[in-house]
């Protein structure tokens, strides 16, 4: 008699395709450069007193950066990344509080330009 376990009795064959399909998919996330761009705009708007809080959600189908005026209310804006739309309208969008898409596109920096202030000539 040996003290080694019987390997044949304890081994199980698992179909790799079935195993992968049974696992939950990884959530969609913002990459470092994407977060840098979003946080740069966020920091500028905090400095101007426009925004005060944010939240980041990573879900199966999209990643969302929510922007708040006060922490206890609905977000003023949401910057969303939805990879399923990348080949069509673009993966990135900015959505307002009412759910209207303000800007959508393939490049995040272009989409974030919706937050740029327009300079106006003021006559005195």
N, C-alpha and C positions, 0 to 999 in steps of 0.2 A: 504494500500500500504506500502511496505517495501522498504528501500533503498538498500537492498542487491541485487547483480546481479543474474540473472538466470543462475545457473551453468550448467544446461542441455543444454542450447542454445549455450554456449561458449565452451563446452568440445568437443575434437576431439580425436578419437581413431587412434593411430598410430601403425602399425605393427613394432615391434622391429627389426626383421630381415631386413626389407626393410629400416628402418632408419639407421641401421649400414652399410648396403651396399651403401647407398647414401653418407655417409660421406667419406671424403678423408682419406686414411690410414695415420697413423703417419709415419714420415720419419725414416729411419734407422739411428741410431746414434752410436758414439763411447761411451763406458762406461768409467768411471773414470780410472780404471786400464789400459784399452787399451790406453787411451790418455797419461797416465803416461809413459808407455813403449815407445810409439812413440816419445813423447817429450824428453825423456832421450836420445834416439838416435839422435834426431834433435839437441839438445843442444850440444852434443859431436861433431857433424859435423860442427855446427856453430863455435864452439871453434877452430876447425881445419881450418876454413876459406873456407870450401867446399860449405856450404849452407848459404843463407841469408834471405829467406822469406818462408812463408807457407800459405796455405789456407785450410779451412775445409768446405766441402760441405756435407749436409745431404739431401739425395734424397729418393724417395719412395722405390727404390729397393736396394740402397747401400749407404754407407758413404765413403767419399774419403778425405784423408789427402794428399794434393799436396805440393811438395817440390820444391822450386825455387832457382836458383843461383842468379838471379836478378828478381826483382818484375815484370818487364814488359815483360817477355817472357813466353814461354811454360814451364810447370813443368818438372824438370829433372826426378822425380819419383813420383809415386802415390801409397800410401798405401790404399788399398781398402778393405772394409768389405761388403761382399755380403751374407746375411744369406740364400738365396736360394741355394747356393752351399755348405752349411755347411755339409750336409750328403754325398756329393759326393767328390769333390776334396779339400774341406776346404773353410771356409768363407773368409779367409784372403789371400791377394796377394800383391806383389810388382810389379808394372808395370813401365817400363822405358819410355823415351820420344818417342820412336818409337812405343809404344804399345805392346811390347813384355813382357810377364809375366816372371819375373826373378825368382820368387819363390812363391809357393802357399802352403797353409797348413791349418791344423785345429787349430794350436796354434800360436798366434801372435808373441810371443817371438822367436819361431823357424823361422818364416818367416822374422823377422827383422834381423836375423843373416846374411842376404845377405849383410848388410852394414858393417859387421865386416871386419877390415883390415887383410889381410894375411901377417904375418911376413915373410920376405925373408932374407936369408943369403946373405950378400953382401961381396964379396971377394975383398981385396985391394992389 
